[in-house]
Amino acid sequence: MTDDPAPVTTEGDASPAFSENSEPRSVRRHPEVLVRRDLGGTLLLTPQRDEPLLLEGIGALIWDLLNEPTTAQQLACDLAEGFGRPENDVARDINVLLEHLMIVGALCVD
């Protein structure tokens, strides 16, 4: 692992992995992802990448919630309720993060 992991953000124009028009799909952590937690966040090393990813803040929380298979919709509902935010706003950010985690091979879709 390198000392300079690539941070994962939820900003940008990535296409949503799970649109409102599609049937909900369950996502879960890929079993081959190596995980290390420290005070700075959660480091992920996937079989497809040489560089680790750093999940901070809400990204690290979402990773923890992905310990059990769930849908993007359920994540959005739970987090919106927990943080008192509109579900649509939360869903957009979750979709961007999940899309990125799928691209780098950190998630499995059932």
N, C-alpha and C positions, 0 to 999 in steps of 0.2 A: 504494500500500500504506500501511497505517496503521502507527504505531509500537507499537500494542498488539495483537498477534495473539492470537487465541483459542487457548488451549492445548488439545490433545487429550489426554484421559486415558483410561485403560482401566477406570475405576471406573464403577459404575452398574448399572442393570438393563436395559440395551439387549438386545433379542432377538438371538440369535446369527445372523449372516449365513449361516453354514454349519454346520448341525446335523449331529450324528453319524448321523442317520436319513436324510439326503439324500445324493444322489450327489455326489461331490466335483466342485466346479467350479473351474476355473482363474481366477485373478485376476491383473491386471497394472495398472500405472500407466496412467492416462488420458493420452493423448499431448498434450493441450492444457494440462496442469497446469504452471504455472511453478514452478520450484524454486530456492530460494536457501539455501545452507548457511552457517552461521557458528558461532562457539563456543557459542552458546546453543541450537543445534539446527538443525532443517530447517524452513524456511518453505515452505508450499504455498499457491499461489493458484489456485483452480479457476475455470473459466468460469462456474459457478453462484453464486459468492460474491464479495462485495465485500471481505470481510475475510480476511486470510491466516490459515492454521492453523499453529500451531507444534507440531512433533513433537520431543519430547525423549527422550533415553535409548533405551529399547528400541523406542519408536515410530519414531524416526529409523532405527534398525537395520532394523526391519521394512520401512520404506519403501525402504531400499537393497536389501533382498532381493527386493522386488517389481520390480526392474529387468527380470527375466525372469519370464514367466508361471509361476505355481506355485499350489498349492492351500493352503488353510488348514491342512489335515492335515499337509502336508509342512513348512510353516513351523513348526507346533507340534512336530513330531518333531525337526527340526533344532535349534530353540531349546532344547527340553527337554534334548536330549543335550548341547548346548554349555554350558548353565548348570546341569546336574545337577538339574533340577526335574522333578516329575511331569508327564507329557505332558498329562493332563486339566486341570491347573491352568493350564498355558501356553496350551492350546487355548481355554479360556474367555476369557482376556484378549485373545488374538489375534482371536477372533470379534467381541468388542466393538469393537476398533479397526477391523477390516475393515468392519464394519457402518457405523460412523461415516464412514469414508473413502468408502464407496459412497454414502451419503446425500448427502454434500457434493460428489459428482461427481469424486473423485480417483482412482477405480478403475473399470476395465472388467471385466466378468465374461464369460468365454468359455464 
